[in-house]
Amino acid sequence: MIENCRDLLSKAQNIIAKDAQIVNERKRHGDFFNIFSVLGAETKEIRHSAFIAELLNPNGSHGAGDVFLKSFLDMLGKTQRANSDENKVLFSASEFDFHNATVSTEEDLGGIHETARGQAGGRADITINLNKDGKPFYIVIENKIYAGDQNFQLSRYEKSLKQLHGDKCEYFLVYLTLDGHNPSEGSADGIDKNLLLLISYREDIKNWLTKNIQHTVSLPSVRESIVQYIHLINKLTNQEMDKTMSDEITNMLLEGNNYEVALRISGNLVNAKKAFFKDWMIKNVFEKVHIDGFKFEIDAWNDPASEEFNFGEFVNDNGFKIAFGFLYRNYQGFCAMIGNQYFESLNEEQKSKLKNVLNTSLNWAWFTPIEGFKNFNDDMIVSILKDSSAIKKAIEETINKITQALK
């Protein structure tokens, strides 16, 4: 089986190499220019929510009326509920009154507070307010690109809807992610899973937008924005490969036992990713960073499966520690951190200087993002595996920035 894996990977690498040549040619023709990427909105959920909500808004600046909203509702109505294998149309656009339909972002559902049923409140990423059979109908969308779930997040939204509009209000909670995975138990604790819908950027949002391009023929600015946004989705979900090359890989996977071999390989990608953070980064990056007066120590929390994950820390002879890890789940928010106990051991002048280069955090007293490497995704891992010099340099510059502030 190992030899089969090597053979399949070798063949795939040849196709990928050919695809790289096509990509380079397309880059020279500006095919990869993307306004969302240029403006740094690739992974910022609030920007994605704003774009999607504007299209959903019947009174939006796109000028297409309720076309986008109606097709979105039809798509949602055919989405399988989180806890059910039953294929059933839940609702269709024809059931709603669109005269007073509203779409909002960051809607305030009340400050987070305790109720007899548990915590309620928060801000919903996207809220759709409709009328169905003369009664209010709400769709609350929680949008996740890379950020992790907050405790009781979905359950807070559900309790807020009931608190604000009564137990009889109709609603669905929608959990939108890149691949359509389930929310964490901590977020969805106690909610009615019959009213939870899971959708993805990879398929649902991409297909919804692709379907509606036909309605933007007379709206060139809108059409081009949607096309660029679909390109962004392809990038975020690893679907950028040239179609001819993609078809070649697809056909190859259906030959002989290649499909089985590919399944075995893909099943180990999760382990490979954990090993990248737990071992590879330690040996090939952190242990090769040399800063006078500091030595690197692996952190006791070096567990990529943990929600609180640190690689380790650089320690000097005085016991001053600069830790490196992620502020958020899913390997997001890579930064250098100084714990509160170490910050408090500094004199007032040192504290004042550090405040000019570091930010505050609820979990750590002070932190600074590692520029160019804030959020790790598969593309970044591929890039680092090919050449780790840039991230090594960024770590060294960050440590020097902090130590210079203490002089």
Solvent accessible surface area in square Angstrom, and as a share of the most:
residue,aa,sasa,rsa
1,M,89,0.40
2,I,112,0.57
3,E,117,0.53
4,N,62,0.32
5,C,19,0.11
6,R,147,0.54
7,D,74,0.38
8,L,8,0.04
9,L,82,0.41
10,S,54,0.35
11,K,85,0.36
12,A,17,0.13
13,Q,117,0.52
14,N,94,0.48
15,I,9,0.05
16,I,88,0.45
17,A,56,0.44
18,K,88,0.37
19,D,13,0.07
20,A,48,0.37
21,Q,127,0.57
22,I,55,0.28
23,V,29,0.17
24,N,74,0.38
25,E,75,0.33
26,R,70,0.26
27,K,116,0.49
28,R,173,0.63
29,H,129,0.58
30,G,44,0.42
31,D,65,0.34
32,F,64,0.27
33,F,125,0.52
34,N,13,0.07
35,I,69,0.35
36,F,28,0.12
37,S,37,0.24
38,V,94,0.54
39,L,130,0.65
40,G,39,0.37
41,A,11,0.09
42,E,38,0.17
43,T,36,0.21
44,K,107,0.45
45,E,38,0.17
46,I,90,0.46
47,R,134,0.49
48,H,2,0.01
49,S,3,0.02
50,A,50,0.39
51,F,36,0.15
52,I,2,0.01
53,A,7,0.05
54,E,69,0.31
55,L,7,0.04
56,L,0,0.00
57,N,37,0.19
58,P,23,0.14
59,N,130,0.67
60,G,10,0.09
61,S,105,0.68
62,H,9,0.04
63,G,61,0.59
64,A,17,0.13
65,G,32,0.30
66,D,40,0.21
67,V,47,0.27
68,F,0,0.00
69,L,0,0.00
70,K,80,0.34
71,S,16,0.10
72,F,1,0.01
73,L,0,0.00
74,D,46,0.24
75,M,38,0.17
76,L,0,0.00
77,G,0,0.00
78,K,146,0.62
79,T,17,0.10
80,Q,84,0.37
81,R,42,0.15
82,A,31,0.24
83,N,85,0.44
84,S,21,0.13
85,D,133,0.69
86,E,95,0.42
87,N,136,0.70
88,K,113,0.48
89,V,89,0.51
90,L,38,0.19
91,F,4,0.02
92,S,33,0.21
93,A,8,0.06
94,S,105,0.68
95,E,77,0.34
96,F,15,0.06
97,D,59,0.31
98,F,33,0.14
99,H,167,0.75
100,N,108,0.55
101,A,6,0.04
102,T,74,0.43
103,V,20,0.12
104,S,44,0.28
105,T,54,0.32
106,E,61,0.27
107,E,60,0.27
108,D,83,0.43
109,L,6,0.03
110,G,27,0.26
111,G,57,0.55
112,I,101,0.51
113,H,67,0.30
114,E,124,0.56
115,T,37,0.22
116,A,115,0.89
117,R,145,0.53
118,G,26,0.25
119,Q,57,0.25
120,A,0,0.00
121,G,0,0.00
122,G,11,0.11
123,R,135,0.49
124,A,0,0.00
125,D,20,0.11
126,I,0,0.00
127,T,2,0.01
128,I,0,0.00
129,N,56,0.29
130,L,1,0.01
131,N,46,0.23
132,K,25,0.11
133,D,122,0.63
134,G,74,0.71
135,K,125,0.53
136,P,56,0.35
137,F,3,0.01
138,Y,15,0.06
139,I,0,0.00
140,V,1,0.01
141,I,1,0.01
142,E,5,0.02
143,N,1,0.00
144,K,13,0.06
145,I,11,0.06
146,Y,29,0.11
147,A,39,0.30
148,G,15,0.15
149,D,26,0.13
150,Q,97,0.43
151,N,113,0.58
152,F,80,0.33
153,Q,8,0.04
154,L,1,0.00
155,S,2,0.01
156,R,6,0.02
157,Y,3,0.01
158,E,9,0.04
159,K,34,0.14
160,S,0,0.00
161,L,2,0.01
162,K,57,0.24
163,Q,100,0.44
164,L,99,0.49
165,H,75,0.34
166,G,32,0.31
167,D,90,0.47
168,K,190,0.80
169,C,13,0.08
170,E,66,0.30
171,Y,10,0.04
172,F,21,0.09
173,L,1,0.00
174,V,0,0.00
175,Y,5,0.02
176,L,2,0.01
177,T,1,0.00
178,L,25,0.13
179,D,95,0.49
180,G,20,0.19
181,H,89,0.40
182,N,94,0.48
183,P,13,0.08
184,S,32,0.20
185,E,129,0.58
186,G,33,0.32
187,S,1,0.01
188,A,2,0.02
189,D,76,0.39
190,G,74,0.71
191,I,12,0.06
192,D,59,0.31
193,K,59,0.25
194,N,63,0.32
195,L,44,0.22
196,L,1,0.00
197,L,0,0.00
198,L,34,0.17
199,I,1,0.01
200,S,7,0.05
201,Y,1,0.00
202,R,99,0.36
203,E,103,0.46
204,D,36,0.19
205,I,1,0.00
206,K,45,0.19
207,N,92,0.47
208,W,6,0.02
209,L,0,0.00
210,T,72,0.42
211,K,119,0.50
212,N,1,0.00
213,I,30,0.15
214,Q,115,0.51
215,H,86,0.38
216,T,0,0.00
217,V,115,0.66
218,S,97,0.62
219,L,44,0.22
220,P,97,0.61
221,S,89,0.58
222,V,24,0.14
223,R,91,0.33
224,E,90,0.40
225,S,41,0.27
226,I,0,0.00
227,V,43,0.24
228,Q,23,0.10
229,Y,2,0.01
230,I,17,0.09
231,H,75,0.33
232,L,2,0.01
233,I,0,0.00
234,N,24,0.12
235,K,71,0.30
236,L,14,0.07
237,T,10,0.06
238,N,90,0.46
239,Q,51,0.23
240,E,65,0.29
241,M,59,0.26
242,D,32,0.17
243,K,147,0.62
244,T,88,0.51
245,M,17,0.07
246,S,43,0.28
247,D,61,0.31
248,E,63,0.28
249,I,34,0.17
250,T,70,0.41
251,N,92,0.47
252,M,15,0.07
253,L,47,0.23
254,L,127,0.63
255,E,94,0.42
256,G,84,0.81
257,N,70,0.36
258,N,23,0.12
259,Y,126,0.48
260,E,76,0.34
261,V,0,0.00
262,A,24,0.19
263,L,103,0.51
264,R,124,0.45
265,I,42,0.22
266,S,56,0.36
267,G,54,0.52
268,N,86,0.44
269,L,113,0.56
270,V,97,0.55
271,N,89,0.46
272,A,56,0.43
273,K,63,0.27
274,K,77,0.33
275,A,45,0.35
276,F,9,0.04
277,F,0,0.00
278,K,90,0.38
279,D,64,0.33
280,W,67,0.23
281,M,0,0.00
282,I,4,0.02
283,K,125,0.53
284,N,45,0.23
285,V,0,0.00
286,F,0,0.00
287,E,89,0.40
288,K,103,0.44
289,V,9,0.05
290,H,147,0.66
291,I,24,0.12
292,D,142,0.74
293,G,54,0.52
294,F,34,0.14
295,K,130,0.55
296,F,38,0.16
297,E,68,0.31
298,I,98,0.50
299,D,22,0.11
300,A,105,0.82
301,W,130,0.46
302,N,12,0.06
303,D,66,0.34
304,P,12,0.08
305,A,71,0.55
306,S,46,0.30
307,E,113,0.50
308,E,99,0.44
309,F,7,0.03
310,N,5,0.03
311,F,0,0.00
312,G,0,0.00
313,E,27,0.12
314,F,3,0.01
315,V,14,0.08
316,N,34,0.17
317,D,143,0.74
318,N,141,0.72
319,G,32,0.30
320,F,19,0.08
321,K,53,0.22
322,I,0,0.00
323,A,1,0.01
324,F,0,0.00
325,G,0,0.00
326,F,11,0.05
327,L,27,0.13
328,Y,121,0.46
329,R,77,0.28
330,N,75,0.38
331,Y,32,0.12
332,Q,7,0.03
333,G,11,0.10
334,F,0,0.00
335,C,1,0.01
336,A,0,0.00
337,M,2,0.01
338,I,1,0.00
339,G,5,0.05
340,N,85,0.43
341,Q,117,0.52
342,Y,49,0.19
343,F,8,0.03
344,E,94,0.42
345,S,89,0.57
346,L,26,0.13
347,N,85,0.44
348,E,129,0.58
349,E,114,0.51
350,Q,46,0.20
351,K,24,0.10
352,S,63,0.41
353,K,68,0.29
354,L,0,0.00
355,K,106,0.45
356,N,125,0.64
357,V,44,0.25
358,L,9,0.04
359,N,74,0.38
360,T,93,0.54
361,S,29,0.19
362,L,191,0.95
363,N,107,0.55
364,W,52,0.18
365,A,18,0.14
366,W,28,0.10
367,F,28,0.12
368,T,6,0.03
369,P,36,0.22
370,I,0,0.00
371,E,119,0.53
372,G,62,0.59
373,F,28,0.12
374,K,88,0.37
375,N,50,0.26
376,F,3,0.01
377,N,35,0.18
378,D,65,0.34
379,D,66,0.34
380,M,38,0.17
381,I,15,0.08
382,V,76,0.44
383,S,64,0.41
384,I,4,0.02
385,L,88,0.44
386,K,165,0.70
387,D,88,0.45
388,S,25,0.16
389,S,67,0.43
390,A,59,0.45
391,I,1,0.00
392,K,56,0.24
393,K,123,0.52
394,A,15,0.12
395,I,0,0.00
396,E,38,0.17
397,E,94,0.42
398,T,10,0.06
399,I,0,0.00
400,N,66,0.34
401,K,84,0.36
402,I,0,0.00
403,T,24,0.14
404,Q,105,0.47
405,A,14,0.11
406,L,33,0.17
407,K,161,0.68
